[in-house]
Amino acid sequence: MDKLVIEGGRRLCGTVTISGAKNACLPILAATLLSDDRSVIRNIPALKDMSTMLRILKNLGVRVQQDGDTVKVEPKGYSKYVAPYELVSTMRASICVLGPLLAKKGHAEVSFPGGCVIGPRPIDIHLKGLTALGAKIKVEKGYLIADAKNLKGTHIYLGGHFGSSVLATDNVMMAATLAKGVTIIENAACEPEVADLAVFLVKMGAKIKGHGTPRIIVEGVKKLHGAEHTVIADRIEAGTYMLAAAITKGDVTLKNAKLEHMIAMVDKLRESGLVIKNVPNGIRVKYVKKLKPTDMTTLPYPGFATDMQAQFMSLMAVTDGISVITEKIYPERFIHISELNRMGANILLEGPCAIIKGVKSLSGAPVMASDLRASAALVLAGLVAKGKTDVHRIYHLDRGYENLEKKLLKLGAKVWREKERS
C-alpha cells in the first residue's frame, strides 16, 4: 500500500489539465450495455474506478479495448448478467449496470454496492424507480435479483431523504430508454454528469428531453445503436485544484474546466476574495489578497457539491476568522475533521455543522484518509502545512484523481509517493 508525502509551503502556479468526469464516465460505460453495437468513449481518466467498471463489463462478456483515454466497447453477444461482489463491493457507482441489464436482458444480479465510508447511502430510490417501471426485485445473499419481461413507462418521483440521487436518476433514465411508452422522472438529479449521460444516450438513439432539469422525459424506443462520445471534464477535480491554488496563494489555470458546472463553489470563493475568471478553454484562479471566511451549505446541484465539502474545509481552516460548513447531503461526512485537527486546525463539530476557527498555520503530520474527498482535503492541508505530511491509505485518491502527484509536481508542489512499511 502507498502513502503520499508532501512538503508544504510552496505556491502553486501554472496550468493543469482536468481529466474526464469520473461520475459521468461510469454510467456512460454502463450505458453501452443497452446496445449490441460498438461504442467509443473518449476522455476516460486512468482511475481505479474506471478499471473496476471495465472489469465488470468484461465479466459480463463484453469486449473492451483501451488505448490511452479512449475505450471501445463491443457488447454484441454478451450473455452474463451478474455483477459480482468482489468488484461491486469496491465501488458504489457499479450499481448503475442494474438499469441497463434489466432493460436489455430482462434480468440482473448485482451485489450491493460498496465505496467510501461517508455515512448511509441507501439504494431504495434506485429500487423505487425501477420497480415503478415494472421490475420485480428481491434480495438474496447480498445480491439484488431483478427481473423484468417488459418495462413500461410511467410517472416516477425520485425524491429521497436528502434530495435527488444522481445514480438513481442514471439507472432509471437508462432503463426507461428501452421501456414501452413515456417515462417522466420528477425530482431528477440535475448534475452535469447526468446531462452528459443523457447526451450519450441520445447519440445512441434514445429520445430524452429535460436533462439538466428536475423533470426528465424519456420516450422509449425499441432499439439503441452504438455511438461515439467525449466525456465532460471533472468538475470535482477542477474544484480541488481551484482550492489548491487558493490555499497555497497561487495562480493556476484549469484547462478544460467549465465554470458553469461549479458556479456555487465559484460564488463562495469569490465571496472569500479569490479571483476566478474564464479563459480560452478553461478557468484561471488567482490569489490576490487575504481571503475572508465564508459559510457554506452543501445542497443538490446546482448547490454546493458535497464532494467539495472536505476540500473547502481545508481552505477555511487556514482562513482567518470563523466559518460554518453545514452538510445536508451526507450528515456523517465529517471523518476528516479529526485528521485536520491533528494538523493544528481548530474545527468543532455540532451535529451537521462544522464550526471552523481559522488558524495562522498547519503543521505536517501523519494522517489517515477515510474516503476519496477526505483524502483530497488532507492533501490540500499538506500543501500549506509547515513540514512534512504523510497521507496514508491513498488508494482512495487513486479512485478519483488521475496522476495527482504528477499534476501537483508540475504546478510546483513537493510531493511524492512511497510504499508503506509493513
C-alpha positions in Angstrom: 0.0 0.0 0.0 1.2 3.5 -0.8 1.3 6.8 1.0 1.6 10.3 -0.3 4.4 12.5 1.2 4.1 16.3 1.0 6.4 19.1 2.0 4.2 22.1 2.4 4.8 25.8 1.9 5.1 26.0 -1.9 3.0 28.3 -4.0 1.2 26.5 -6.9 1.4 28.2 -10.3 0.9 27.1 -13.9 -1.6 25.1 -15.9 -3.2 21.7 -15.0 -5.3 19.7 -17.5 -8.6 18.5 -15.9 -9.4 14.8 -16.7 -12.7 13.4 -17.8 -15.5 13.3 -15.2 -15.5 10.1 -13.2 -19.1 10.3 -12.3 -20.1 10.7 -16.0 -17.7 8.0 -17.3 -19.0 5.2 -15.1 -22.7 5.4 -16.1 -21.8 6.1 -19.7 -19.7 2.9 -19.8 -22.6 1.1 -18.2 -25.0 2.5 -20.9 -23.0 0.8 -23.6 -24.8 -2.4 -22.4 -28.0 -1.1 -23.9 -26.8 -1.7 -27.5 -25.4 -4.6 -29.5 -23.2 -2.2 -31.4 -19.7 -0.9 -30.7 -19.4 2.4 -28.8 -16.3 4.6 -28.5 -15.9 6.7 -25.3 -13.1 9.3 -25.1 -11.6 11.3 -22.2 -11.7 8.3 -19.8 -9.3 9.0 -16.9 -6.8 6.5 -15.7 -8.5 5.7 -12.3 -9.1 2.7 -10.2 -12.9 3.1 -10.5 -12.5 3.0 -14.3 -10.6 -0.2 -14.3 -13.2 -1.7 -12.0 -16.0 -0.8 -14.3 -14.2 -2.2 -17.3 -13.6 -5.4 -15.3 -17.3 -5.6 -14.6 -18.1 -5.2 -18.3 -15.6 -7.9 -19.2 -17.0 -10.1 -16.6 -20.4 -9.8 -18.3 -18.9 -11.0 -21.5 -18.4 -7.6 -23.2 -15.3 -7.0 -25.4 -13.3 -4.0 -24.2 -10.3 -2.3 -25.8 -8.5 0.6 -24.2 -6.0 2.9 -25.9 -4.9 5.7 -23.7 -8.0 7.7 -22.7 -10.2 6.0 -25.4 -12.2 2.9 -24.7 -14.0 0.8 -27.4 -16.8 -1.3 -26.0 -18.3 -4.1 -28.1 -21.3 -5.6 -26.2 -22.7 -7.8 -29.0 -23.5 -11.3 -27.8 -22.7 -10.7 -24.1 -24.7 -13.3 -22.2 -23.9 -12.9 -18.5 -26.0 -10.7 -16.1 -24.1 -11.0 -12.8 -22.1 -8.1 -11.3 -20.1 -9.9 -8.6 -19.4 -8.9 -5.0 -15.6 -8.8 -5.4 -16.0 -6.0 -8.0 -19.2 -4.2 -6.9 -18.2 -4.0 -3.3 -15.3 -1.7 -4.0 -17.3 1.0 -5.9 -20.8 2.3 -5.3 -21.3 3.5 -8.9 -21.2 -0.1 -10.2 -24.8 -0.3 -9.3 -25.5 1.7 -12.5 -25.3 -1.6 -14.5 -28.6 -2.6 -12.9 -30.8 -0.5 -15.2 -29.1 -1.3 -18.5 -29.0 -5.1 -17.7 -32.7 -5.1 -16.8 -33.7 -3.1 -19.9 -31.6 -5.2 -22.3 -31.6 -8.6 -20.8 -34.7 -8.6 -18.6 -32.7 -10.0 -15.7 -29.8 -8.7 -13.5 -28.0 -9.9 -10.4 -26.0 -7.1 -8.8 -24.2 -7.2 -5.5 -25.0 -4.5 -3.0 -22.5 -1.7 -3.8 -19.6 -0.5 -1.7 -17.4 2.6 -1.9 -16.4 5.4 0.5 -17.4 5.3 4.2 -19.3 8.6 4.3 -22.5 7.5 6.1 -25.6 5.7 4.9 -26.4 5.9 1.2 -29.4 3.7 0.7 -30.3 2.4 -2.8 -34.0 2.5 -2.1 -34.5 5.3 -4.7 -33.0 3.0 -7.4 -35.3 0.2 -6.4 -38.3 2.5 -6.2 -37.7 3.9 -9.8 -37.0 0.5 -11.4 -40.0 -1.1 -9.7 -42.2 1.6 -10.9 -41.1 0.7 -14.5 -42.3 -2.9 -13.9 -39.2 -4.6 -12.4 -39.5 -7.2 -9.7 -36.6 -7.0 -7.3 -35.6 -9.1 -4.3 -32.6 -9.5 -2.2 -30.8 -12.9 -1.8 -27.4 -13.5 -0.2 -26.3 -9.9 -0.6 -27.4 -9.6 -4.2 -30.2 -7.6 -5.9 -32.0 -10.1 -8.1 -34.1 -8.2 -10.7 -36.5 -9.4 -13.4 -38.5 -7.5 -15.9 -40.0 -9.1 -19.0 -41.4 -5.8 -20.3 -40.6 -2.4 -18.8 -43.3 0.1 -19.2 -43.0 3.9 -19.0 -44.6 5.7 -16.1 -44.6 8.8 -14.0 -41.9 8.5 -11.2 -41.0 10.7 -8.3 -37.4 10.1 -7.3 -37.2 12.0 -4.1 -35.1 10.8 -1.2 -34.3 11.8 2.4 -31.5 14.2 1.2 -32.9 15.2 -2.2 -32.3 13.8 -5.6 -30.0 10.9 -6.4 -27.5 11.0 -9.3 -27.1 7.3 -9.7 -30.8 6.5 -9.2 -31.6 9.1 -11.9 -28.9 7.5 -14.2 -30.3 4.0 -13.6 -33.9 4.8 -14.2 -33.2 7.0 -17.2 -31.1 4.2 -18.8 -33.8 1.6 -18.1 -36.5 3.9 -19.5 -34.8 4.3 -22.9 -36.0 0.8 -23.8 -39.2 0.8 -21.9 -42.6 0.8 -23.7 -44.2 4.3 -23.6 -43.2 7.5 -21.9 -41.4 7.8 -18.6 -41.4 11.1 -16.7 -38.8 11.4 -13.9 -39.7 14.0 -11.3 -37.1 15.4 -8.9 -34.4 14.1 -11.2 -30.8 14.9 -10.4 -29.6 18.0 -12.4 -25.9 17.4 -12.3 -23.8 17.9 -15.4 -22.8 14.3 -15.3 -26.4 13.2 -15.6 -26.9 15.5 -18.5 -23.7 14.1 -20.2 -25.1 10.6 -19.8 -28.3 11.8 -21.5 -26.4 13.3 -24.3 -24.6 10.0 -24.9 -28.0 8.1 -24.8 -29.4 10.5 -27.3 -26.5 9.8 -29.6 -27.4 6.1 -29.2 -30.9 6.8 -30.5 -32.7 7.4 -27.2 -35.5 10.1 -27.0 -34.8 12.2 -23.9 -35.8 15.7 -23.0 -35.3 17.9 -20.0 -31.9 16.5 -18.9 -30.2 19.1 -16.7 -33.6 19.9 -15.1 -35.6 18.3 -12.3 -38.0 16.8 -14.9 -36.7 14.3 -17.4 -38.9 12.9 -20.1 -37.9 9.6 -21.8 -39.8 8.2 -24.7 -38.9 4.5 -25.0 -37.5 3.1 -28.3 -37.2 -0.5 -29.5 -33.5 -0.5 -30.1 -30.4 1.6 -29.4 -27.2 1.7 -31.5 -23.6 2.4 -30.7 -22.2 5.9 -30.5 -19.1 7.9 -30.0 -18.7 10.4 -27.2 -16.2 12.6 -25.4 -16.9 12.8 -21.7 -17.0 16.3 -20.0 -14.3 17.5 -17.7 -14.4 16.5 -14.0 -15.8 19.5 -12.0 -14.8 17.9 -8.7 -11.2 17.5 -9.8 -11.3 21.1 -11.2 -12.7 22.3 -7.9 -10.0 20.6 -5.9 -7.2 22.2 -8.0 -9.1 25.5 -7.6 -8.9 25.2 -3.9 -5.2 24.1 -4.1 -4.5 27.4 -5.8 -6.4 29.3 -3.1 -4.8 27.5 -0.2 -1.2 28.0 -1.5 -1.9 31.6 -2.6 -1.2 30.5 -6.1 -2.1 31.3 -9.7 -3.4 28.2 -11.6 -5.2 27.7 -14.9 -7.6 24.7 -15.1 -7.6 23.5 -18.7 -10.9 22.1 -20.0 -12.8 23.1 -16.8 -16.2 24.6 -17.1 -17.0 27.5 -14.7 -20.8 27.0 -15.2 -20.5 23.4 -13.8 -19.4 24.7 -10.4 -20.9 28.1 -10.1 -22.0 27.6 -6.4 -18.4 27.0 -5.3 -17.1 29.7 -7.5 -19.5 32.1 -5.9 -18.3 31.2 -2.4 -14.6 31.5 -3.4 -15.2 34.9 -5.0 -17.1 35.9 -1.8 -14.0 35.0 0.1 -11.8 37.1 -2.2 -10.3 34.7 -4.7 -10.2 35.9 -8.4 -11.7 33.4 -10.8 -12.4 34.0 -14.4 -13.0 32.2 -17.7 -10.0 32.0 -20.1 -9.8 30.3 -23.5 -10.5 26.5 -22.9 -10.5 26.8 -19.1 -10.6 28.8 -15.9 -7.9 30.9 -14.2 -7.8 31.0 -10.4 -5.6 33.6 -8.8 -4.9 34.6 -5.1 -4.6 38.4 -4.9 -5.4 39.3 -1.3 -6.1 37.8 2.1 -9.1 35.6 2.0 -12.2 36.1 4.2 -14.1 33.3 6.0 -17.5 32.4 4.5 -20.2 30.0 5.5 -21.4 27.2 3.2 -24.1 24.6 3.0 -24.0 21.5 0.7 -27.0 21.0 -1.4 -28.0 19.1 -4.5 -26.8 20.6 -7.8 -26.7 23.4 -8.7 -25.9 24.0 -5.0 -22.5 23.5 -3.4 -21.4 19.9 -4.0 -21.0 17.6 -1.1 -17.9 16.2 -2.9 -16.2 19.5 -2.4 -17.1 20.0 1.3 -13.9 18.4 2.8 -11.6 20.3 0.5 -13.4 23.6 1.2 -13.0 22.9 4.9 -9.2 22.7 4.5 -9.2 26.2 3.0 -11.4 27.7 5.7 -9.1 26.0 8.3 -6.3 28.5 7.4 -8.6 31.5 6.6 -8.6 34.0 9.5 -12.0 34.2 11.2 -14.9 31.9 11.8 -16.8 30.0 9.1 -19.5 27.4 9.3 -20.0 24.4 7.0 -23.3 22.6 7.0 -23.6 19.2 5.4 -27.1 18.4 4.2 -26.4 15.6 1.8 -24.4 13.1 3.9 -24.6 14.4 7.6 -22.0 12.0 8.7 -19.4 13.1 6.1 -17.0 14.7 8.7 -14.4 12.0 9.4 -11.7 14.3 8.0 -12.2 16.8 10.9 -10.2 14.8 13.4 -7.3 14.4 10.9 -7.3 18.2 10.1 -7.3 18.9 13.8 -4.2 16.6 14.1 -2.5 19.1 11.8 -3.4 22.0 14.0 -6.8 23.1 12.6 -9.5 24.3 15.1 -12.7 22.6 14.0 -15.7 21.8 16.2 -18.5 19.5 15.0 -22.0 20.4 16.1 -24.5 17.9 14.5 -24.5 18.5 10.8 -22.4 21.7 11.2 -18.6 22.2 11.4 -17.5 25.4 13.1 -14.1 26.4 11.9 -11.9 29.0 13.5 -9.1 29.7 11.1 -5.5 29.3 12.3 -2.4 31.0 11.1 -0.7 27.8 10.0 -1.0 24.0 10.0 1.8 21.6 10.8 2.7 18.5 8.9 1.7 15.2 10.5 0.9 11.6 9.6 -2.8 11.5 8.7 -5.2 8.7 7.6 -7.6 9.1 4.6 -11.1 7.8 5.3 -12.6 8.4 1.9 -11.9 9.8 -1.6 -12.7 13.5 -0.9 -11.3 13.5 2.6 -8.1 12.2 1.1 -8.0 15.3 -1.2 -8.7 17.6 1.8 -5.7 16.2 3.6 -3.5 16.7 0.5 -4.6 20.3 0.3 -3.8 20.8 4.0 -0.4 19.2 3.5 0.3 21.6 0.6 0.2 24.6 3.0 1.3 22.9 6.3 4.8 23.5 7.8 7.0 20.5 7.4 6.1 17.1 6.1 2.7 15.4 5.9 2.2 11.7 5.3 -1.2 10.9 3.9 -1.9 7.2 4.4 -4.4 4.9 2.6 -4.2 6.9 -0.6 -5.9 4.1 -2.6 -9.0 6.3 -2.1 -7.2 9.1 -4.1 -6.5 6.7 -6.9 -10.2 6.1 -7.3 -10.9 9.7 -8.2 -7.8 11.7 -9.1 -5.8 10.9 -12.2 -2.0 11.4 -11.8 -2.5 13.6 -8.7 1.1 13.8 -7.6 2.4 14.4 -11.2 -0.1 17.2 -11.7 0.8 18.8 -8.4 4.6 18.5 -9.2 4.0 20.3 -12.5 2.4 23.1 -10.5 5.4 23.4 -8.2 4.4 21.3 -5.2 6.9 19.0 -3.5 5.1 15.7 -3.3 5.9 12.0 -3.9 4.6 8.5 -3.3 6.2 6.0 -1.0 5.5 2.4 -0.1 4.1 1.9 3.3 6.3 0.0 5.8 4.8 -3.4 6.7 
